[in-house]
């Protein structure tokens, strides 16, 4: 996620960091420890509305 503009770059980093943190929290609050050990993470998705929110935030900064 590289942008020419520093403000957008900082914001993109912030959104990426939020995404990473929310992913971890989603997993530990959705699945048990036992499930997490055998879970195929490629089959797990964050709620679509979260992804749409991040996309909207990024689009608002790039305007």
Residue pairs with C-beta under 8 A, 6 or more apart in sequence:
1 9
1 12
1 13
1 16
2 9
3 9
3 12
3 62
7 61
8 61
8 62
11 57
11 58
11 61
12 58
12 61
15 54
15 57
15 58
18 54
19 46
19 54
22 46
22 50
23 46
26 46
26 47
27 36
27 44
28 36
31 39
